[in-house]
Amino acid sequence: MGGNVFFEIFIFWYMAIIIWLVSGFSIIFFIIALIKKSQILMGISLALMLPNILLLFFQELEPILIFLFIVWFALQIFMLFRLCKHMNVNTA
């Protein structure tokens, strides 16, 4: 058994379980961040999604998953900047 087999096993489990857990937690933190208008929670949501975005560079995924990950990540970045702008207006 070479190192390649262990990598394939890791990718299998990552794709089967971890990717969906991380995406789910990202969505939960995103919703809570919008409700509480929290930059920190929005940043956590963004950070949780980052491994899935990095996976796009190393693993070939279904085209619909690629599209959904990129759209979700872009939405998170947009909302983070919007929250930051909103918080800066309120503090000034």
C-alpha angles and dihedrals in degrees: 000000000000131000090262091067092055090049090052091049090049092049090048093054091041091054094042101048119353098054091056094045092050091046091048093050089047091055092047093050090045093055093045090048091053092048094048095033089230122165091195094055090046089052090050090051090051092047092050091055095048096084090054091051091048089051088064089069095052107032133046109235135181111286092239091054091050090051093047093048093049094046092047092048091048091049091051092050091048093050092046091055090045091052091047091051091047092050092048092052092051095049096047 
